Amino acid sequence: MPSAPVLPLTRDASSRFLPWLIAFMVWLAAMAMAAVLVLSSFGNQWRSNLTGTLTVQIAAAPDGQPATSEQRLNRALDILRKTPGVTNAEALPLKRISDLLAPWLGRDVVTETLGLPIPRLIDVKIQPEANIDVAALWERLNKEVDGTQVDDHGAWLDRLIALAGAVEAIALAVLGLISIAAIATVVFATRTSLTIHRDVIELLHVIGAKDEYVADQFHWHALNLGLKGGIAGVLLATATLLGLGSLWSGVESSLLPPISLKIWQWACVLSVALAAAGISTVTARITVLRALGRMP
């Protein structure tokens, strides 16, 4: 780095406004990057947890029916466990069902005090290569246990993952547009500085300074501004993500995982500051060398 910069670049208007512009764009880029990482994690978790599973709902025994709810449940479990391709079928405990219904009906929903006809749920695991006819299984279950419902997670999981993938693609497109805007901003600021200091640059050429020496002046100046703006933008993005994570933690949902980034994901978000500094430096140097090459 030059010990004593010759060009008074720190006095330019870009030195005051460019770091703030970079900080804003880095904040947007970091948020877009975080969105991509979070959506990718959501998709992976949905695939691992819901692929190859069915949920069977056994309605409570109607009044006047001789079979109890437990007998109906055991009959459905027997059918499911004998079905080819089913690796496991387990009834959810009443406490688990109570936890699922608690946000809407309260904690005491399955107690005898309320007397509500709570259906029983069966979690079914299927072999990945098994091709089970869900409709036929549903019909067979209803013949033995009327009022049975079968929820095939794959029917809506594909649409949910497709939606997450579309939002992820949009976030990546936003990230690309922000990068283009950052490059254009640095090019404009650098060309403005070249115009302002044209007389000094021509004097430097007269006394023997090479284009690389002048480019170095802009190179280190752009690096300094890029680091300032990048660090400020990443700090703001970190505070925003922590705030969103805190708000999200108060939402009770079994479908949406908590918003939490792993260490490597945080490293990707924080690296946006270094990327901003690198883009500013390389863009400024290329812009200066091309402009100087056209000067007489």
Secondary structure, 3 states (H helix, E strand, C coil): CCCCCCCCHHHCCHHHHHHHHHHHHHHHHHHHHHHHHHHHHHHHHHHHHHCCEEEEEECCCCCCCCCCHHHHHHHHHHHHHCCCCEEEEEECCHHHHHHHHHHHHCCCCCCCCCCCCCCEEEEEEECCCCCCCHHHHHHHHHHHCCCCEEEEHHHHHHHHHHHHHHHHHHHHHHHHHHHHHHHHHHHHHHHHHHHHCHHHHHHHHHCCCCHHHHHHHHHHHHHHHHHHHHHHHHHHHHHHHHHHHHHHHCCCCCCCCCCCCCHHHHHHHHHHHHHHHHHHHHHHHHHHHHHHHHCC
